[in-house]
Amino acid sequence: MQKVFLVAVLAIGLLLMSPPMFAHHGTGISYDATKPMTIQLTVTEFRYSNPHPQLYGDAQGAGGKVEHWGFEIAPNIAQLIKSGWSKKRSLEALAPGTKVTVEYSPSRAGGTVGVLRTVKNAKGEQLLTVQ
């Protein structure tokens, strides 16, 4: 009887701990990779943080109104480091005021957000490509 009780308590404990495992989203769920879009913007901030770095910038919207954009960078910090993107390099290449062209997958919910695919500087040089 004690074994059954112990097994039941452990099973309930595992079930209670499991919801956080399902909380992480996949980029395919949140963003539409079948509709790549491009936008030119001025970097306002680059966050080199986990779980995903983010790029923020301002773009010229309809009627000349400034739109504030935010992009998630799907690889995590460890993957960026493996591809040669140190924190120093990232912050230098994507410093506030830098003009860039971003190719992105738009949010399925709409708005001025997306998941980043590529970033090019004003000279057209590819800074970052996300696979």
Biotite code that builds the C-alpha atoms (Angstrom):
import biotite.structure as struc

atoms = struc.array([
    struc.Atom([0.000, 0.000, 0.000], chain_id="A", res_id=1, res_name="MET", atom_name="CA", element="C"),
    struc.Atom([2.841, 2.403, 0.808], chain_id="A", res_id=2, res_name="GLN", atom_name="CA", element="C"),
    struc.Atom([4.438, 1.721, -2.597], chain_id="A", res_id=3, res_name="LYS", atom_name="CA", element="C"),
    struc.Atom([1.187, 2.581, -4.388], chain_id="A", res_id=4, res_name="VAL", atom_name="CA", element="C"),
    struc.Atom([0.876, 5.796, -2.367], chain_id="A", res_id=5, res_name="PHE", atom_name="CA", element="C"),
    struc.Atom([4.504, 6.745, -3.071], chain_id="A", res_id=6, res_name="LEU", atom_name="CA", element="C"),
    struc.Atom([4.113, 6.072, -6.804], chain_id="A", res_id=7, res_name="VAL", atom_name="CA", element="C"),
    struc.Atom([0.898, 8.130, -6.883], chain_id="A", res_id=8, res_name="ALA", atom_name="CA", element="C"),
    struc.Atom([2.563, 11.068, -5.089], chain_id="A", res_id=9, res_name="VAL", atom_name="CA", element="C"),
    struc.Atom([5.546, 10.959, -7.455], chain_id="A", res_id=10, res_name="LEU", atom_name="CA", element="C"),
    struc.Atom([3.271, 10.783, -10.522], chain_id="A", res_id=11, res_name="ALA", atom_name="CA", element="C"),
    struc.Atom([1.217, 13.750, -9.326], chain_id="A", res_id=12, res_name="ILE", atom_name="CA", element="C"),
    struc.Atom([4.408, 15.685, -8.580], chain_id="A", res_id=13, res_name="GLY", atom_name="CA", element="C"),
    struc.Atom([5.754, 15.050, -12.083], chain_id="A", res_id=14, res_name="LEU", atom_name="CA", element="C"),
    struc.Atom([2.453, 16.106, -13.646], chain_id="A", res_id=15, res_name="LEU", atom_name="CA", element="C"),
    struc.Atom([2.466, 19.342, -11.673], chain_id="A", res_id=16, res_name="LEU", atom_name="CA", element="C"),
    struc.Atom([6.017, 20.122, -12.814], chain_id="A", res_id=17, res_name="MET", atom_name="CA", element="C"),
    struc.Atom([5.418, 19.343, -16.497], chain_id="A", res_id=18, res_name="SER", atom_name="CA", element="C"),
    struc.Atom([3.411, 22.419, -17.703], chain_id="A", res_id=19, res_name="PRO", atom_name="CA", element="C"),
    struc.Atom([6.517, 24.646, -17.886], chain_id="A", res_id=20, res_name="PRO", atom_name="CA", element="C"),
    struc.Atom([8.011, 22.193, -20.381], chain_id="A", res_id=21, res_name="MET", atom_name="CA", element="C"),
    struc.Atom([5.189, 22.984, -22.799], chain_id="A", res_id=22, res_name="PHE", atom_name="CA", element="C"),
    struc.Atom([5.375, 26.756, -22.319], chain_id="A", res_id=23, res_name="ALA", atom_name="CA", element="C"),
    struc.Atom([8.138, 27.405, -24.857], chain_id="A", res_id=24, res_name="HIS", atom_name="CA", element="C"),
    struc.Atom([6.853, 28.448, -28.255], chain_id="A", res_id=25, res_name="HIS", atom_name="CA", element="C"),
    struc.Atom([8.110, 27.429, -31.638], chain_id="A", res_id=26, res_name="GLY", atom_name="CA", element="C"),
    struc.Atom([8.780, 30.149, -34.181], chain_id="A", res_id=27, res_name="THR", atom_name="CA", element="C"),
    struc.Atom([6.600, 28.270, -36.685], chain_id="A", res_id=28, res_name="GLY", atom_name="CA", element="C"),
    struc.Atom([3.605, 28.731, -34.426], chain_id="A", res_id=29, res_name="ILE", atom_name="CA", element="C"),
    struc.Atom([4.103, 32.441, -33.756], chain_id="A", res_id=30, res_name="SER", atom_name="CA", element="C"),
    struc.Atom([5.509, 33.584, -37.110], chain_id="A", res_id=31, res_name="TYR", atom_name="CA", element="C"),
    struc.Atom([4.674, 32.878, -40.759], chain_id="A", res_id=32, res_name="ASP", atom_name="CA", element="C"),
    struc.Atom([7.856, 31.698, -42.480], chain_id="A", res_id=33, res_name="ALA", atom_name="CA", element="C"),
    struc.Atom([6.031, 31.344, -45.818], chain_id="A", res_id=34, res_name="THR", atom_name="CA", element="C"),
    struc.Atom([5.668, 35.136, -46.127], chain_id="A", res_id=35, res_name="LYS", atom_name="CA", element="C"),
    struc.Atom([9.147, 36.681, -45.814], chain_id="A", res_id=36, res_name="PRO", atom_name="CA", element="C"),
    struc.Atom([9.092, 40.482, -45.686], chain_id="A", res_id=37, res_name="MET", atom_name="CA", element="C"),
    struc.Atom([11.768, 43.171, -45.786], chain_id="A", res_id=38, res_name="THR", atom_name="CA", element="C"),
    struc.Atom([11.948, 46.480, -43.963], chain_id="A", res_id=39, res_name="ILE", atom_name="CA", element="C"),
    struc.Atom([14.536, 49.239, -43.592], chain_id="A", res_id=40, res_name="GLN", atom_name="CA", element="C"),
    struc.Atom([14.960, 50.616, -40.129], chain_id="A", res_id=41, res_name="LEU", atom_name="CA", element="C"),
    struc.Atom([17.204, 52.471, -37.756], chain_id="A", res_id=42, res_name="THR", atom_name="CA", element="C"),
    struc.Atom([18.351, 50.372, -34.813], chain_id="A", res_id=43, res_name="VAL", atom_name="CA", element="C"),
    struc.Atom([17.173, 51.702, -31.462], chain_id="A", res_id=44, res_name="THR", atom_name="CA", element="C"),
    struc.Atom([18.315, 48.766, -29.309], chain_id="A", res_id=45, res_name="GLU", atom_name="CA", element="C"),
    struc.Atom([19.892, 45.337, -29.532], chain_id="A", res_id=46, res_name="PHE", atom_name="CA", element="C"),
    struc.Atom([19.389, 43.049, -26.544], chain_id="A", res_id=47, res_name="ARG", atom_name="CA", element="C"),
    struc.Atom([21.969, 40.287, -26.294], chain_id="A", res_id=48, res_name="TYR", atom_name="CA", element="C"),
    struc.Atom([19.950, 38.197, -23.869], chain_id="A", res_id=49, res_name="SER", atom_name="CA", element="C"),
    struc.Atom([18.490, 34.750, -23.309], chain_id="A", res_id=50, res_name="ASN", atom_name="CA", element="C"),
    struc.Atom([16.374, 32.970, -24.267], chain_id="A", res_id=51, res_name="PRO", atom_name="CA", element="C"),
    struc.Atom([16.497, 34.892, -27.564], chain_id="A", res_id=52, res_name="HIS", atom_name="CA", element="C"),
    struc.Atom([18.280, 38.109, -28.504], chain_id="A", res_id=53, res_name="PRO", atom_name="CA", element="C"),
    struc.Atom([16.037, 40.922, -29.753], chain_id="A", res_id=54, res_name="GLN", atom_name="CA", element="C"),
    struc.Atom([16.502, 43.729, -32.249], chain_id="A", res_id=55, res_name="LEU", atom_name="CA", element="C"),
    struc.Atom([14.418, 46.897, -32.010], chain_id="A", res_id=56, res_name="TYR", atom_name="CA", element="C"),
    struc.Atom([14.223, 49.697, -34.517], chain_id="A", res_id=57, res_name="GLY", atom_name="CA", element="C"),
    struc.Atom([12.184, 52.476, -36.063], chain_id="A", res_id=58, res_name="ASP", atom_name="CA", element="C"),
    struc.Atom([10.894, 52.475, -39.626], chain_id="A", res_id=59, res_name="ALA", atom_name="CA", element="C"),
    struc.Atom([9.027, 54.948, -41.789], chain_id="A", res_id=60, res_name="GLN", atom_name="CA", element="C"),
    struc.Atom([5.382, 53.876, -41.813], chain_id="A", res_id=61, res_name="GLY", atom_name="CA", element="C"),
    struc.Atom([2.351, 54.927, -43.800], chain_id="A", res_id=62, res_name="ALA", atom_name="CA", element="C"),
    struc.Atom([1.972, 58.677, -44.077], chain_id="A", res_id=63, res_name="GLY", atom_name="CA", element="C"),
    struc.Atom([5.496, 59.248, -42.783], chain_id="A", res_id=64, res_name="GLY", atom_name="CA", element="C"),
    struc.Atom([4.592, 58.104, -39.276], chain_id="A", res_id=65, res_name="LYS", atom_name="CA", element="C"),
    struc.Atom([7.366, 56.349, -37.329], chain_id="A", res_id=66, res_name="VAL", atom_name="CA", element="C"),
    struc.Atom([6.685, 52.696, -36.512], chain_id="A", res_id=67, res_name="GLU", atom_name="CA", element="C"),
    struc.Atom([8.470, 50.938, -33.683], chain_id="A", res_id=68, res_name="HIS", atom_name="CA", element="C"),
    struc.Atom([9.484, 47.377, -34.611], chain_id="A", res_id=69, res_name="TRP", atom_name="CA", element="C"),
    struc.Atom([10.692, 44.426, -32.583], chain_id="A", res_id=70, res_name="GLY", atom_name="CA", element="C"),
    struc.Atom([12.352, 41.265, -33.882], chain_id="A", res_id=71, res_name="PHE", atom_name="CA", element="C"),
    struc.Atom([13.124, 38.038, -32.098], chain_id="A", res_id=72, res_name="GLU", atom_name="CA", element="C"),
    struc.Atom([16.315, 36.312, -33.156], chain_id="A", res_id=73, res_name="ILE", atom_name="CA", element="C"),
    struc.Atom([15.542, 32.591, -33.135], chain_id="A", res_id=74, res_name="ALA", atom_name="CA", element="C"),
    struc.Atom([19.002, 31.235, -32.268], chain_id="A", res_id=75, res_name="PRO", atom_name="CA", element="C"),
    struc.Atom([19.925, 31.541, -28.638], chain_id="A", res_id=76, res_name="ASN", atom_name="CA", element="C"),
    struc.Atom([23.102, 33.197, -27.385], chain_id="A", res_id=77, res_name="ILE", atom_name="CA", element="C"),
    struc.Atom([25.116, 29.961, -27.529], chain_id="A", res_id=78, res_name="ALA", atom_name="CA", element="C"),
    struc.Atom([24.216, 29.476, -31.192], chain_id="A", res_id=79, res_name="GLN", atom_name="CA", element="C"),
    struc.Atom([25.131, 33.078, -32.011], chain_id="A", res_id=80, res_name="LEU", atom_name="CA", element="C"),
    struc.Atom([28.503, 32.642, -30.311], chain_id="A", res_id=81, res_name="ILE", atom_name="CA", element="C"),
    struc.Atom([29.169, 29.476, -32.362], chain_id="A", res_id=82, res_name="LYS", atom_name="CA", element="C"),
    struc.Atom([28.491, 31.469, -35.530], chain_id="A", res_id=83, res_name="SER", atom_name="CA", element="C"),
    struc.Atom([30.965, 34.172, -34.459], chain_id="A", res_id=84, res_name="GLY", atom_name="CA", element="C"),
    struc.Atom([28.576, 36.675, -32.891], chain_id="A", res_id=85, res_name="TRP", atom_name="CA", element="C"),
    struc.Atom([30.082, 37.745, -29.594], chain_id="A", res_id=86, res_name="SER", atom_name="CA", element="C"),
    struc.Atom([28.329, 40.286, -27.410], chain_id="A", res_id=87, res_name="LYS", atom_name="CA", element="C"),
    struc.Atom([30.910, 42.921, -28.370], chain_id="A", res_id=88, res_name="LYS", atom_name="CA", element="C"),
    struc.Atom([30.539, 42.270, -32.109], chain_id="A", res_id=89, res_name="ARG", atom_name="CA", element="C"),
    struc.Atom([26.738, 42.308, -31.862], chain_id="A", res_id=90, res_name="SER", atom_name="CA", element="C"),
    struc.Atom([26.586, 45.556, -29.935], chain_id="A", res_id=91, res_name="LEU", atom_name="CA", element="C"),
    struc.Atom([29.054, 47.225, -32.325], chain_id="A", res_id=92, res_name="GLU", atom_name="CA", element="C"),
    struc.Atom([27.397, 46.024, -35.551], chain_id="A", res_id=93, res_name="ALA", atom_name="CA", element="C"),
    struc.Atom([23.880, 46.776, -34.316], chain_id="A", res_id=94, res_name="LEU", atom_name="CA", element="C"),
    struc.Atom([24.517, 49.932, -32.290], chain_id="A", res_id=95, res_name="ALA", atom_name="CA", element="C"),
    struc.Atom([21.677, 52.438, -31.885], chain_id="A", res_id=96, res_name="PRO", atom_name="CA", element="C"),
    struc.Atom([21.445, 54.686, -34.937], chain_id="A", res_id=97, res_name="GLY", atom_name="CA", element="C"),
    struc.Atom([22.707, 52.011, -37.355], chain_id="A", res_id=98, res_name="THR", atom_name="CA", element="C"),
    struc.Atom([20.698, 51.784, -40.585], chain_id="A", res_id=99, res_name="LYS", atom_name="CA", element="C"),
    struc.Atom([19.860, 48.188, -41.503], chain_id="A", res_id=100, res_name="VAL", atom_name="CA", element="C"),
    struc.Atom([17.633, 46.200, -43.813], chain_id="A", res_id=101, res_name="THR", atom_name="CA", element="C"),
    struc.Atom([15.879, 43.333, -42.074], chain_id="A", res_id=102, res_name="VAL", atom_name="CA", element="C"),
    struc.Atom([14.281, 40.346, -43.740], chain_id="A", res_id=103, res_name="GLU", atom_name="CA", element="C"),
    struc.Atom([11.816, 38.755, -41.359], chain_id="A", res_id=104, res_name="TYR", atom_name="CA", element="C"),
    struc.Atom([8.895, 36.406, -40.965], chain_id="A", res_id=105, res_name="SER", atom_name="CA", element="C"),
    struc.Atom([5.876, 38.391, -39.763], chain_id="A", res_id=106, res_name="PRO", atom_name="CA", element="C"),
    struc.Atom([3.871, 37.611, -36.667], chain_id="A", res_id=107, res_name="SER", atom_name="CA", element="C"),
    struc.Atom([0.739, 35.573, -37.348], chain_id="A", res_id=108, res_name="ARG", atom_name="CA", element="C"),
    struc.Atom([-1.053, 37.908, -34.922], chain_id="A", res_id=109, res_name="ALA", atom_name="CA", element="C"),
    struc.Atom([-0.068, 41.003, -36.926], chain_id="A", res_id=110, res_name="GLY", atom_name="CA", element="C"),
    struc.Atom([1.573, 44.124, -35.624], chain_id="A", res_id=111, res_name="GLY", atom_name="CA", element="C"),
    struc.Atom([5.096, 45.446, -35.887], chain_id="A", res_id=112, res_name="THR", atom_name="CA", element="C"),
    struc.Atom([6.898, 42.311, -34.730], chain_id="A", res_id=113, res_name="VAL", atom_name="CA", element="C"),
    struc.Atom([8.564, 39.379, -36.426], chain_id="A", res_id=114, res_name="GLY", atom_name="CA", element="C"),
    struc.Atom([11.263, 36.776, -36.272], chain_id="A", res_id=115, res_name="VAL", atom_name="CA", element="C"),
    struc.Atom([14.488, 37.865, -37.922], chain_id="A", res_id=116, res_name="LEU", atom_name="CA", element="C"),
    struc.Atom([15.880, 36.018, -40.958], chain_id="A", res_id=117, res_name="ARG", atom_name="CA", element="C"),
    struc.Atom([18.688, 38.302, -42.175], chain_id="A", res_id=118, res_name="THR", atom_name="CA", element="C"),
    struc.Atom([20.193, 41.693, -41.359], chain_id="A", res_id=119, res_name="VAL", atom_name="CA", element="C"),
    struc.Atom([22.184, 43.786, -43.843], chain_id="A", res_id=120, res_name="LYS", atom_name="CA", element="C"),
    struc.Atom([23.999, 47.026, -43.149], chain_id="A", res_id=121, res_name="ASN", atom_name="CA", element="C"),
    struc.Atom([23.620, 50.208, -45.225], chain_id="A", res_id=122, res_name="ALA", atom_name="CA", element="C"),
    struc.Atom([26.311, 48.948, -47.639], chain_id="A", res_id=123, res_name="LYS", atom_name="CA", element="C"),
    struc.Atom([24.260, 45.805, -48.314], chain_id="A", res_id=124, res_name="GLY", atom_name="CA", element="C"),
    struc.Atom([26.702, 43.546, -46.453], chain_id="A", res_id=125, res_name="GLU", atom_name="CA", element="C"),
    struc.Atom([25.084, 40.620, -44.695], chain_id="A", res_id=126, res_name="GLN", atom_name="CA", element="C"),
    struc.Atom([25.586, 40.966, -40.949], chain_id="A", res_id=127, res_name="LEU", atom_name="CA", element="C"),
    struc.Atom([23.522, 38.062, -39.690], chain_id="A", res_id=128, res_name="LEU", atom_name="CA", element="C"),
    struc.Atom([21.671, 35.173, -41.253], chain_id="A", res_id=129, res_name="THR", atom_name="CA", element="C"),
    struc.Atom([19.385, 32.927, -39.265], chain_id="A", res_id=130, res_name="VAL", atom_name="CA", element="C"),
    struc.Atom([18.622, 29.472, -40.622], chain_id="A", res_id=131, res_name="GLN", atom_name="CA", element="C"),
])
